[in-house]
Amino acid sequence: MSNDEQEIIPVEYVDIESIYIPSIFTNHPVSDKKIRKVQLYYDIFHRLDKPITLFSSDNRLMLDGYARFVFALSRNLKEVPVIYRGF
């Protein structure tokens, strides 16, 4: 893949309650600044700015996007966009 090409990553929508949150996230509160950033984007575009990153569709272990997850919970969103990034 050249520098000009971008990898296309499929986005899925999953039930927010099916996502497993590791304690590394839950033990550290999300800053108000991060939540406000997600909220501002959502209020303008009516969607999250980026998908939440999960390890795989099998275990749905969160790797990134905890602020988006917390915001989605606060808005009672039932499904959220995700991508999978297994190693």
C-alpha positions in Angstrom: 0.0 0.0 0.0 1.5 3.4 -1.0 1.5 6.5 1.2 -1.4 7.9 -0.8 -3.7 4.9 -0.3 -5.8 4.5 2.8 -7.0 1.2 4.2 -10.7 0.9 4.2 -11.9 -0.4 7.6 -15.5 -1.6 7.8 -17.6 0.0 10.5 -20.4 -2.0 12.3 -23.0 -1.0 14.8 -23.2 -3.1 17.9 -25.3 -3.2 21.0 -23.5 -0.9 23.5 -24.2 -3.4 26.3 -22.2 -6.1 24.5 -18.9 -4.2 24.8 -16.5 -5.4 27.4 -14.7 -2.5 29.2 -11.3 -3.4 30.7 -10.5 -2.1 34.2 -7.7 0.1 32.8 -10.6 2.3 31.4 -13.0 2.1 34.3 -10.3 2.9 36.9 -9.6 6.2 35.3 -12.4 8.7 34.8 -12.8 10.5 31.5 -12.0 14.2 31.6 -14.8 16.7 31.1 -12.8 18.2 28.2 -12.9 14.9 26.3 -16.6 14.4 26.9 -17.4 18.0 25.8 -15.4 17.4 22.6 -17.5 14.3 21.8 -20.7 16.1 22.7 -20.0 19.1 20.5 -19.3 16.8 17.5 -22.5 14.8 18.3 -24.6 17.9 18.7 -23.5 19.2 15.3 -23.4 16.0 13.2 -25.8 13.7 15.2 -23.2 10.9 15.3 -20.0 10.0 17.1 -16.8 11.5 15.6 -15.1 8.1 15.3 -16.0 4.5 15.9 -15.1 2.7 19.1 -12.2 0.3 18.6 -12.7 -3.3 19.7 -10.3 -6.2 19.7 -12.6 -8.6 17.8 -16.2 -9.3 17.1 -15.9 -12.4 19.2 -14.9 -10.9 22.5 -15.7 -7.2 21.9 -12.9 -6.0 24.2 -12.5 -2.2 24.0 -9.1 -1.0 22.9 -9.9 2.7 22.4 -12.9 5.1 22.5 -13.8 5.1 26.2 -14.9 8.8 26.1 -17.2 8.0 23.2 -18.6 5.0 25.1 -19.2 7.0 28.2 -20.9 9.8 26.2 -23.1 7.2 24.3 -24.2 5.7 27.6 -25.1 9.2 28.9 -27.3 9.7 25.8 -28.9 6.3 26.2 -27.6 5.2 22.7 -28.4 1.5 22.2 -25.9 0.9 19.4 -22.6 2.5 18.7 -20.2 2.3 15.7 -17.2 0.1 16.1 -14.2 -1.2 14.2 -12.1 -4.3 15.0 -8.3 -4.2 15.4 -7.1 -7.6 16.5 -3.4 -8.1 16.7 
